[in-house]
Amino acid sequence: MCTSIIFSPRDHYFGRNLDLEVTFGQQVVITPRDYVFKFRDMPKIDHHYAMVGIALNADSYPLYFDAANEKGLGMVGLNYPDNAIYYDVKEGKDNIASFEFIPWILGQAATVAEAKKLLSTINITKKNFSDKMQASPLHWIIADKTGVSIVVETDADGMHVYDNPVGCLTNNPQFPKQLFNLNNYADVSAAMPKNNFSDQVKMDGYSRGLGSRNLPGGMDSESRFVRVAFNKFNAPTSDSEEENVDTYFHILHSVEQQKGLDQVGPDAFEYTIYSDGINLDKGIFYYTTYTNKQINVVDMNKEDLDSSDLITYDMLTKGKFNHQN
């Protein structure tokens, strides 16, 4: 399972939690402008926008889990099991495999509006990267540095593109159902609740935080969607990059999954492998991992973005203890 947000206190921060029970040796990967993207059913693209994100480097092909390009457009793929349907190749369409989707969009579009134009001709195909690497059932959130975001879902009845007024996405059910479910939490508040029960009954505000008492706390995707949306919209903002980045990670970590809470098999538990985010305005990429909560930084602008070879950084997973005595 996964959670993604765009947080816009001043600049715009976009990224995700990746929640799984296994890790894939993923890295921070920068794809420069002249790296040649080859596609199964479309012509290659040998010059495109540079991008940075988390990917599996598979034989020098970046299988991006999430990324953003130099123009400030970002894209995250999240698990969407039992709903995601990919299609046969269709004549007259831009036939793109699911693992090609992120580079196809980020390589060519600078804004959500431009991404929508590309989406109007796309057909997401069911082709796998290899026999050993099957296509994952995904849906996607796309956001740009204006704070606008959309959701793309490929269901049995076709591909749907939804405007996303809350700037959040988790997993099942379908995005319109997730949005509708927020109606059940209209009474949740960061303030102490008023007594709407009866003016004849005296209520004792016996604890701080009672306004959020009904906020769901489960690991399930509906609970995480509600909780991360509430936390995002009630988070403080600042003029400081460091403070805003810190707040952004507090929001993501508020829905992270601890080992031991979401059992997916015998002695197997899903957990938040990493949390990441990019400042879409500046091209600065940040991440933490399950075992290293220090915020690590990769600035794509410090690399040669006109080169043709992938630039990779191993993720720093070893935590450090700061002894003060």
Secondary structure by P-SEA (a helix, b strand, c coil): cbbbbbbcccbbbbbbcccccccccccccccccccbbbbccccccccccccccccccccccccccccccccbbbbbbccccccbbbbccccccccccccaaaaaaaaccccaaaaaaaacccccccccccccccccccccccccccccbbbbbbccccbbbbbbccccccccccaaaaaaacccccccccccccccccccbbbbccccccccccccccccaaaaaaaaaaaaaaccccccaaaaaaaaaaaaaaacccccccccccccccccccccccccccccccccccccccbbbbbcccccccccbbbbbccccbbbbbccc
